[in-house]
Each structure stands twice: as C-alpha cells, then as structure tokens.
Amino acid sequence: MTLLGNKLLVSGVDLTHSAAMTRVLWAERRQRRAPRWCRGKWPWTRGWFSCLLGTVNTAALTEDGAVYIWGSFRDNSGVIGLLEPMKKVIVPVKVPMRWPVMKIASGNDHLVMLTASGDLYTSGCGEQGQLGRVPELFANRGGRKGCIVKVQSRGKVHFTDAFCGAYMTFAVSKEGHVYGFGLSNYHQLGGQHHTVCLDSDGKVYSLGRAEYGRLGLGQGAEEKSEPTPVEGLDGAQVVACGASVSYAVTKQGSVYAWGMGTNLQLGTGEEDDEWSPVEMTGKQLENRIVLMVASGGQHTVLLVKDKQES
C-alpha cells in the first residue's frame, strides 16, 4: 500500500480484507503485482498521513488526526471482530476517539493509537499481552477484545512515540523511557522474535533469537536477553527489522542488512544468511542516499533520494 498525495495505492493479494475488500479494482485477476488505485466512495475527504497493514486488517490515519479501520482482528481460534465482537468491517469506518491521534502502529492483529495528549490506546487480539491490559478479561477470547481501551501505567506517563512488532508493543515516554509489553519468548519484546534498538548516540543494539544471524553479532552468536552492541554501525540514524532480518541506515545515507538471506531481502544479490552487518550496494543505489528502510516477512523497501537533491 502506498500513499501518493491524498490518494491510496495498493498492491498484493486479496485474501480476506486486502486493502479495502470492496471497491478495489484488481483487474481480471485476484492477484496483481502492479499497484492499483482504490476506487469508490471513501468516508474521508482530507489528506492521508499514514497507513498500516495487519494480517487481515488495515488502518489509516488522516492529517487531522482521525483513524479509519477495516477488515478484522483474529486470534488463534479465528475471527474476533474489529470494533464489535465477531463482526468484520468491509468498508473503512472511523474509530471513535475523543482526542486527535498523532500516530498509529500495527502488529499482526492489534492496533495502537497515540493521541496528541500523550495517551496510548490499543485494540485487537491480546493473547500475548500486546494490548497492555493486565486483567484476563481483556486478553482471552470472550473478553472485550474489539473495544478500544486506554493503556494504564503506574503513575501519569506522557507518551511521545509508539511501535509494534508482530505480537508486542513499545511506547516511548516524554522522559525517554521505553515501555514494552507482549510476546517475549525470546526476550525480544521488536520483530517476530528479536528487537533492534538505536540510542541517541547512533549506536545499534540487538536482543532476542539469534538464528540466521538476525542479531548481527557474528557467526555462532546465541540468544540474548539484554541489548547487545552491534559492532561496526556507529552513526546509525534509522533501524528496522523484519521476521528474521535487521537493517540500519547511517547518517551518511548508507544502509546495512543482516540476517536470513532467503528471498534476497538483504539486497546482497545472494540468498546466504549474513551474521554481521553488510552494506547494501548495487546500481539502483549508486548516487542515491537512503533515508528509510522497512521490511516485511520476505521483502524489503527503501526510501531514497538522489545525492544531487541533498
């Protein structure tokens, strides 16, 4: 899914919700590699700010702080609904929020919304604790899974940023403290089974599951329960991780990758796993500066600009 001005561009396979189950033109086939415009009557008229995909749900944030969502959340037993229990939403609907939302983040089946007032709200599947709700009522099937609930912390906390992994949530406070909740079977609390961190000095750290080299700590590295420095990446300004891969973008505009090489998502031209960071190179990156990097389960996307534009 791509945002171009005030327009929404989608590509992929329409499984159960796609990127708007109705009024999306997929030409003559269900599967299409080239992006297509979402068509039809959409409920918003203002510009887009960001858009996210879950497993079978989509959320969009407008520039005036409104959130729209469609599809459904799922747990291990199947569909649990979206805004109402057991009910799918096949056209975008506005999420009822009292305050404007400044950022949204999405895991596989949960949504996090950060308001302009610094409060954090969650909705969706909470089986692994990713909603930040302690009572069992809010975690197990049969509870109020579809509702939107404010995350309560000990004492008043003003949050300034939020991120999601597949089954976990992170939030950053005004004081710079990081709060995490959700799946932590490999101590990861980031990607599916690992986390990559970046401090204010541009130093990169990783923790969690080590298979395939996703931690970037060298051949034979083992699982880490605490953030461990990734050598050779001083001066990083952006980090990201996929299911079994990790990335860092430096202040000079170079991008480094490490982890599972299957499907060529490391950008090395080979399918070999990389246990330490390697710089992405190639014709398409010549005379270009990398600004951001993002990864799905089997692919990578880079945002770049020409060096002469710098």
Long-range contacts (C-beta under 8 A, 24 or more apart in sequence): 1-51, 1-53, 1-58, 2-35, 3-48, 3-50, 3-51, 5-47, 6-46, 6-47, 6-48, 7-37, 7-48, 8-37, 8-38, 8-42, 8-48, 8-51, 8-60, 9-35, 9-36, 9-37, 9-38, 10-35, 10-36, 10-37, 10-38, 11-35, 11-36, 15-56, 16-56, 16-71, 16-72, 16-88, 17-56, 17-57, 17-58, 17-70, 17-71, 17-72, 17-88, 17-90, 19-53, 19-58, 20-58, 20-70, 20-91, 20-92, 21-70, 21-71, 21-90, 21-91, 22-90, 22-91, 23-91, 42-92, 43-68, 43-91, 43-92, 43-93, 43-94, 44-68, 44-92, 50-103, 50-104, 52-104, 52-105, 52-106, 52-111, 53-106, 54-106, 54-107, 54-108, 54-109, 54-110, 54-111, 54-124, 55-108, 55-109, 56-109, 57-82, 57-106, 57-109, 57-111, 57-124, 58-92, 59-95, 59-104, 59-106, 59-111, 60-92, 61-101, 61-103, 61-104, 64-100, 65-97, 65-99, 65-100, 65-101, 65-102, 65-116, 66-94, 66-95, 66-97, 66-100, 66-101, 67-94, 67-95, 67-97, 67-101, 67-104, 67-113, 68-92, 68-93, 68-94, 68-95, 69-93, 69-95, 69-111, 73-109, 73-110, 73-123, 73-124, 73-125, 73-145, 73-146, 74-109, 74-125, 75-109, 75-125, 75-127, 75-141, 75-145, 76-127, 77-141, 80-124, 80-125, 80-141, 80-145, 80-146, 81-145, 81-146, 82-146, 83-123, 83-146, 83-147, 83-148, 84-146, 85-144, 85-145, 85-146, 87-146, 95-123, 95-148, 96-148, 97-121, 97-148, 103-161, 103-162, 105-162, 105-163, 105-164, 105-169, 106-164, 107-164, 107-165, 107-166, 107-167, 107-168, 107-169, 107-182, 108-166, 108-167, 110-164, 110-169, 112-162, 112-164, 112-169, 112-171, 113-148, 114-159, 114-160, 114-161, 114-162, 114-171, 118-157, 118-158, 118-159, 118-160, 118-174, 119-150, 119-151, 119-159, 120-150, 120-151, 120-159, 120-162, 120-171, 121-148, 121-149, 121-150, 121-151, 122-148, 122-149, 122-151, 122-169, 123-147, 123-148, 123-149, 127-167, 128-167, 128-168, 128-182, 128-183, 129-168, 129-181, 129-182, 129-183, 130-164, 130-167, 130-168, 130-169, 130-181, 130-182, 130-183, 131-169, 131-181, 132-169, 132-181, 153-179, 165-189, 165-190, 165-191, 165-192, 165-195, 166-191, 166-192, 166-243, 167-192, 186-223, 187-223, 187-224, 187-225, 187-226, 190-241, 191-241, 191-242, 191-243, 191-244, 191-245, 191-246, 192-243, 192-244, 193-243, 193-244, 194-241, 194-246, 195-227, 195-241, 196-230, 196-239, 196-240, 196-241, 196-246, 196-247, 196-248, 197-227, 197-239, 198-236, 198-237, 198-238, 198-239, 198-248, 202-234, 202-235, 202-236, 202-237, 202-250, 202-251, 203-229, 203-233, 203-234, 203-236, 204-229, 204-230, 204-233, 204-236, 204-239, 204-248, 205-229, 205-230, 206-230, 206-246, 211-244, 212-244, 212-259, 212-260, 212-273, 213-258, 213-259, 213-260, 213-273, 213-274, 213-275, 213-276, 214-241, 214-244, 214-245, 214-246, 214-258, 214-259, 214-260, 215-246, 216-246, 216-258, 216-259, 216-275, 216-276, 216-277, 217-275, 217-276, 218-275, 218-276, 219-275, 219-276, 220-275, 221-275, 230-277, 231-276, 232-276, 232-277, 233-277, 238-291, 238-292, 238-293, 240-292, 240-293, 240-294, 240-295, 241-295, 242-295, 242-296, 242-297, 242-300, 243-297, 245-295, 245-300, 247-293, 247-295, 247-300, 248-277, 249-290, 249-291, 249-292, 249-293, 252-289, 253-288, 253-289, 253-290, 253-291, 253-307, 253-310, 254-279, 254-280, 254-290, 255-279, 255-280, 255-285, 255-290, 255-293, 255-302, 256-280, 257-300, 262-298, 263-298, 263-299, 265-295, 265-298, 265-299, 265-300, 266-300, 267-300
